[in-house]
Amino acid sequence: MISITVQYFYDHNREDLNLEFLAGREGLDRHIRIARIQKPGLALAGYLDQLHPERVQILGETEISYLSTLEKKLARKRIEELCSAGISCLIVTKGLDVPEALIDMANMCKVPLLRTTEISSTLIRSVTTFLEDVLAPEASIHGCMLDVYGVGIIFMGKSGIGKSECALGLVERGHRLVADDVVIVKRKAPGVLYASASDLIKYHMEIRGLGIINIKDLYGVSSIRTSKKVEHVVELIEWENDLDVERVGLTEDTYSILGVEIPYLQIPVRPGRDLSLIVEVAARNHLLKRMGYHAAQEFDAEFFRRMEDVKTKKKKPDLESVE
């Protein structure tokens, strides 16, 4: 299961969320495994059944005010129960004063205790967005990823078949590169995939015989994207005379990535074929299908309608010959 440490969370959000460390530094290696945060109001009231471990706990004005109403011994007991439940860390919002018992128990149980000047609602949105991104299921795919007419397309195929050359041709036509060689795909929500490049090779492309080139430097910032939703998979395959490929377009195949089924096409590669043009047409056709227009199905329906018309005419008697 994907996880990050509290240290990683703190380092990447310290400035944006105005975080300060109050206690529990020995617990920085605790893990955060769940993107949803929790406000432990019920836990502080003694109901611990729904307190989930390895989640970030947010203490707002309501929780801090409630602790101040409890008798000191009881408040310390409730804080100890909270800190002993395997939680990842505690964040106090609005720059509130933190009870000494909470600081002492955080140090004793080695639970990182942070404070921010942000209000609870803003903090919850920011933390959830960050965690949903870093904790999203992830896969690495050998291929290229481009934004073609707003459609995110992953190019696949065996090494040397021409994926990068096809991608370069599309960039030349004004489309945008997301990643070359290694595509990082994350499932951000059920049925939704986003692709990006690794930090080391983003904006770069390898062209055999030419070497490494920087697309952003060559074509400008309008030629690249940092991430894009995955909507189509195109596999480049070698042309063979007996190759069984789709000729009409009625069969719609899918390719599974992280359990999400993505529309899938196989395009045979042969000298003289303009692959960039074919991919552009595939992207346009995908947009039409998304709007409810399916050319192959319409052609098929029209073909069978005319066949029925021919059969109907043959069944009609010739009235002149009868007379």
GIRAUR-V702559 format. One record per pair of residues at least 12 apart in sequence whose ideal C-beta (glycine too) atoms are under 10 Angstrom apart, sorted by the first residue. I is the first residue (numbers start at 1). J is the second residue. If there is no record, write none. Layout:
i = (I I)
j = (J J)
//
This chain:
i = (1 1 1 1 1 1 2 2 2 2 2 2 2 2 2 2 3 3 3 3 3 3 3 3 3 4 4 4 4 4 4 4 4 5 5 5 5 5 5 5 5 5 6 6 6 6 6 6 6 6 6 6 6 6 6 6 7 7 7 7 7 7 8 8 8 8 8 9 9 9 9 9 9 9 9 9 9 9 9 9 9 10 10 10 10 11 12 12 13 13 13 13 13 13 13 13 14 14 16 16 16 16 17 17 17 17 17 17 17 17 17 17 17 18 18 18 18 18 18 19 19 19 19 19 19 19 20 20 20 20 20 20 20 21 21 21 21 22 22 22 22 22 22 22 22 22 22 22 22 23 23 23 23 23 23 23 23 23 23 23 23 23 23 23 23 24 24 24 24 24 24 24 24 24 24 24 24 24 24 25 25 25 25 25 26 26 26 26 26 26 27 27 27 27 27 27 27 27 27 27 27 28 28 28 29 29 30 30 30 30 30 30 30 30 30 31 31 31 31 32 32 32 32 32 32 32 32 32 32 33 33 33 33 33 33 33 34 34 34 34 34 34 34 34 35 35 35 35 35 35 35 35 35 35 35 35 36 36 36 36 36 36 36 36 37 37 37 37 37 37 37 37 37 37 37 37 37 38 38 38 38 38 38 38 38 38 38 39 39 39 39 39 39 39 39 39 40 40 40 40 40 40 40 40 40 40 40 40 40 41 41 41 41 41 41 43 43 43 43 43 43 43 43 44 44 44 44 44 44 44 44 44 44 44 44 45 45 45 45 46 46 46 46 48 48 48 48 48 51 51 51 51 51 52 52 52 52 53 53 53 53 54 54 54 55 55 55 55 55 55 56 56 56 56 56 56 56 56 56 56 56 56 57 57 57 57 57 57 57 57 57 57 57 58 58 58 58 58 58 58 58 58 58 59 59 59 59 59 59 59 59 59 59 59 59 59 59 60 60 60 60 60 60 60 60 60 60 61 61 61 61 61 61 62 63 63 63 63 63 63 63 64 64 64 64 64 64 64 64 65 66 67 67 67 67 67 68 68 70 70 72 72 72 73 75 75 75 75 76 76 76 76 76 76 77 77 78 78 79 79 79 79 79 79 79 79 79 79 80 80 80 80 80 81 82 82 82 82 82 83 83 83 83 83 83 83 83 83 83 84 84 84 84 85 85 86 86 87 87 87 88 88 89 89 89 89 89 90 90 90 90 90 90 90 90 91 91 91 91 91 91 91 91 91 91 92 92 92 92 92 92 93 93 93 93 93 93 93 93 93 93 93 94 94 94 94 94 94 94 95 95 95 95 95 96 96 96 97 98 98 132 132 132 133 133 133 133 134 135 136 136 136 136 136 136 136 136 136 137 137 137 137 137 137 137 137 138 138 138 138 138 139 139 139 139 139 139 139 139 139 140 140 140 140 140 141 141 141 141 141 141 141 141 141 141 141 141 141 142 142 142 142 142 142 142 142 143 143 143 143 143 143 143 143 143 143 143 143 143 143 143 143 144 144 144 144 144 144 144 144 144 144 144 144 144 144 144 144 144 144 144 144 144 145 145 145 145 145 145 145 145 145 145 145 145 145 145 145 145 145 145 146 146 146 146 146 146 146 146 146 146 146 146 146 146 146 146 146 147 147 147 147 147 147 147 147 147 147 147 147 147 147 148 148 148 148 148 148 148 148 148 148 148 148 148 148 148 148 148 148 149 149 149 149 149 149 149 149 149 150 150 150 150 150 150 150 150 151 151 151 151 151 151 151 151 151 151 151 151 151 151 151 151 152 152 152 152 152 152 152 152 152 152 152 152 152 152 152 153 153 153 153 153 153 153 153 153 153 153 153 153 153 153 153 153 153 154 154 154 154 154 154 154 154 154 154 154 154 154 154 154 154 154 155 155 155 155 155 155 155 155 155 155 155 155 156 156 156 156 156 156 156 156 156 157 157 157 157 157 157 157 157 158 158 158 158 159 159 160 161 161 161 161 161 162 162 162 162 162 163 163 163 163 163 163 163 163 164 164 164 164 164 164 164 164 164 165 165 165 165 165 165 165 165 166 166 166 166 166 166 166 166 166 167 167 167 167 167 167 167 167 167 168 168 168 168 168 168 168 168 168 169 169 169 169 169 169 170 170 170 170 170 170 170 171 171 171 171 171 171 171 172 172 172 172 173 173 173 173 174 174 174 175 175 175 175 175 175 176 176 176 176 176 176 176 176 177 177 177 177 177 177 177 177 177 177 177 177 178 178 178 178 178 178 178 178 178 178 178 178 179 179 179 179 179 179 179 179 179 179 179 179 179 179 180 180 180 180 180 180 180 180 180 180 180 181 181 181 181 181 181 182 182 182 182 182 183 183 183 183 183 183 184 184 184 184 184 184 185 185 185 185 185 186 186 186 187 187 187 187 187 188 188 189 190 190 191 191 191 191 192 192 192 193 193 193 193 193 193 193 193 193 194 194 194 194 195 195 195 195 195 195 196 196 196 196 197 197 197 197 202 202 202 202 202 202 203 203 203 203 203 203 203 203 203 204 204 205 230 230 230 230 230 231 231 231 231 231 231 232 232 232 232 232 232 232 232 232 232 233 233 233 233 233 233 233 233 233 233 233 234 234 234 234 234 234 234 234 234 234 234 235 235 235 235 235 235 236 236 236 236 236 236 236 237 237 237 237 238 238 238 239 239 239 239 239 239 240 240 243 243 244 245 245 245 245 246 246 246 246 247 248 248 248 248 248 249 249 249 249 249 249 249 249 249 250 250 250 250 250 251 252 252 252 252 252 252 253 253 263 263 263 263 265 265 265 265 265 267 267)
j = (31 33 34 54 135 137 31 32 33 35 134 135 136 137 138 186 30 31 32 33 34 54 88 134 135 31 32 33 88 130 131 134 135 27 28 29 30 31 32 88 89 112 24 25 27 28 29 30 31 32 56 88 89 111 112 114 25 27 28 29 30 112 28 29 31 32 134 28 30 31 32 56 88 89 91 112 114 127 130 131 134 28 89 112 114 28 130 134 91 114 116 123 126 127 130 131 114 116 116 118 126 130 91 93 114 116 117 118 122 123 126 127 130 95 115 116 117 118 123 91 114 115 116 117 118 123 92 95 113 114 115 116 117 112 113 114 115 90 91 92 98 102 103 106 107 112 113 114 115 90 98 102 103 104 105 106 107 108 109 110 111 112 113 114 115 83 89 90 103 105 106 107 108 109 110 111 112 113 114 106 107 110 112 113 106 107 109 110 111 112 83 87 88 89 106 107 109 110 111 112 113 89 110 112 110 112 53 54 86 87 88 89 110 111 112 53 54 86 88 54 55 56 87 88 89 127 131 134 135 52 53 54 55 88 131 135 52 53 54 55 56 88 131 135 55 56 127 128 129 130 131 132 133 134 135 136 52 55 56 124 127 128 131 132 55 56 57 58 88 91 120 123 124 125 127 128 131 50 51 52 55 56 57 58 87 88 124 57 58 59 60 62 63 93 120 124 52 55 57 58 59 63 78 79 81 82 85 87 90 58 59 60 62 63 66 57 63 78 79 81 82 85 87 59 62 63 64 66 67 70 75 78 79 81 82 63 66 70 78 74 77 78 81 78 81 82 84 85 81 82 85 86 87 85 86 87 88 85 86 87 88 86 87 88 85 86 87 88 89 131 87 88 89 90 91 112 114 123 124 127 128 131 82 83 85 87 88 89 90 91 92 111 113 90 91 92 93 116 120 121 123 124 127 82 90 91 92 93 94 96 98 99 102 113 114 115 120 91 92 93 94 96 119 120 121 123 124 92 93 94 96 119 120 120 82 90 92 93 96 102 120 92 93 94 96 97 98 99 102 96 78 79 98 99 101 102 97 99 99 101 99 100 101 101 99 101 102 105 99 100 101 102 104 105 101 105 101 105 99 101 102 103 104 105 106 108 109 111 101 104 105 108 109 105 102 105 106 109 111 102 104 105 106 107 108 109 110 111 113 105 108 109 111 109 111 109 111 109 111 112 111 112 106 111 112 113 114 102 105 106 111 112 113 114 115 112 113 114 115 116 118 120 123 124 127 113 114 115 116 120 123 114 115 116 117 118 119 120 121 122 123 124 115 116 117 118 119 120 123 115 116 117 118 119 115 116 117 115 113 115 186 188 189 186 188 194 227 186 186 185 186 187 188 189 192 193 194 258 185 186 187 188 193 258 259 260 184 185 186 187 258 183 184 185 186 187 193 195 257 258 182 183 184 185 198 154 155 156 179 181 182 183 184 185 195 230 233 257 156 157 158 159 163 181 182 183 155 156 157 163 164 167 179 180 181 182 183 195 233 234 235 236 156 157 163 164 165 166 167 168 170 177 178 179 180 181 182 183 195 197 205 234 236 167 176 177 178 179 180 182 183 184 185 194 195 196 197 225 227 228 230 166 167 170 171 175 176 177 178 179 180 195 224 225 228 234 279 283 170 175 176 177 178 195 223 224 225 227 228 229 231 283 167 170 173 174 175 176 228 231 232 234 276 279 280 282 283 284 286 287 174 175 279 280 282 283 284 286 287 175 176 228 229 231 283 286 287 175 228 229 230 231 232 263 279 280 282 283 284 285 286 287 290 176 178 193 194 195 225 227 228 229 230 231 232 233 262 283 167 170 175 178 195 228 230 231 232 233 234 262 263 265 279 282 283 286 178 179 183 185 193 195 228 230 231 232 233 234 235 255 257 262 264 167 170 180 183 232 233 234 235 236 267 275 279 183 233 234 235 236 237 255 264 266 234 235 236 237 238 266 267 269 235 236 237 238 181 208 208 235 236 237 238 269 208 236 269 273 275 180 181 205 234 235 236 269 275 177 180 181 205 206 207 208 210 213 205 207 208 210 236 269 275 276 234 236 267 269 274 275 276 278 279 179 180 181 205 207 215 275 276 279 180 205 207 210 213 215 218 219 276 274 275 276 277 279 280 223 275 276 277 279 280 283 205 215 218 219 223 224 276 218 219 223 276 276 277 279 280 219 222 223 223 225 276 279 280 283 215 219 221 222 223 224 225 228 197 202 203 204 205 215 216 219 223 224 225 228 194 195 196 197 202 203 224 225 226 227 228 230 195 196 197 198 201 202 203 204 205 224 225 226 227 228 197 201 202 203 204 205 206 207 212 213 215 197 198 201 204 205 206 197 198 200 201 202 195 196 197 198 230 257 196 197 198 199 202 227 230 257 258 260 262 227 230 258 230 257 258 259 260 227 229 260 259 260 259 260 261 262 229 230 260 228 229 230 231 257 258 259 260 262 227 228 229 230 225 227 228 229 230 257 225 226 227 228 224 225 226 227 214 215 216 224 225 226 215 216 217 218 219 221 223 224 226 216 217 218 255 257 258 260 262 262 263 283 286 287 290 255 262 263 264 265 279 282 283 285 286 253 254 255 256 257 261 262 263 264 265 266 255 263 264 265 266 267 275 278 279 282 283 253 255 264 265 266 267 265 266 267 268 269 275 279 266 267 268 269 268 269 270 267 268 269 270 271 273 268 270 266 268 266 265 266 267 268 265 266 267 296 296 295 296 297 299 300 265 285 289 294 295 296 297 299 300 294 296 297 299 300 296 264 265 289 294 296 297 265 266 282 286 289 290 278 279 282 285 286 279 282)
//
